[in-house]
């Protein structure tokens, strides 16, 4: 009896105009050049490209490609900003990031006056780095950077962690709810 019921149900479904709902995927906007005060789902700066955002709202995340650069002023990012092997990442103004900012194996970066709900991670970068006057909901981590890191006047709800940077990070005036560790113990 069950076989007939299943077969009957399948016949009804096939015979009708029954359509399964399609899964919607967020669109990825490619940025080469400038984008102003619009809303996009996800944003990608392709390898070697340069992108300037002004007042842009990103419903997902921003990914910055190899040898690419991102300059963002007064932007709102619901997800993360992720840059690996990027030439430069500058985010400032009254920008906010719902997730984390991750800067790995790139060159220079400047994160100034940004509200970050997650962490700010700077790892194995070869250019000058600056983290100033940010409000960070989790940790600020600077590991194995080689051209100087300035960490100044940040409010950090987690830990301030610095290891194996050459030269050691400079700055001060950081308010840290967790621990100031290793090279950043006095900042």
ZILIN-V877215 format. One record per pair of residues at least 24 apart in sequence whose ideal C-beta (glycine too) atoms are under 6 Angstrom apart, sorted by sequence separation. I is the first residue (numbers start at 1). GAP is how many residues later the second one is. D is the distance in Angstrom with one decimal. If there is no record, write none. Layout:
i=I gap=GAP d=D
i=I gap=GAP d=D
This chain:
i=160 gap=24 d=4.7
i=45 gap=25 d=5.4
i=142 gap=27 d=5.7
i=26 gap=34 d=5.4
i=151 gap=36 d=5.5
